[in-house]
Amino acid sequence: MAVPQRMIICCQSFRAAGDKKGICHKQSEGFLQYIEEEILDRGMDALVVASTCLKQCENGPIMVVQPDNYWFKGVDSEEAIDAILDGLEDGEACADYLLS
């Protein structure tokens, strides 16, 4: 398998003890599958992964795109995901959700 062009990291609120805390996992139910399906439908070269807590609970749910190092906040709907992926396809970050 080739190394993907991008990695999309989605916070799932796991902490060191294995407990889920924060809001990301509560507000992102089903999003990993939706993002994966959208990436496939769009023909994007990206890998979707769930992560431990990204320490941005007040801004969550959080999605990070590497190697661009774009951190997106408030990713709590399919519309937000679509806007972010549209921006990536256009070669830019979606300013509406960009964490600055």
Secondary structure, DSSP 8 states (H G I E B T S, - for coil): ----SEEEEEEEEE-TTS-B-SSHHHH-TTHHHHHHHHHHHHT--EEEEEEE--S-GGG-S-EEEETTTEEE----SHHHHHHHHHHHHTTS--TTTB--
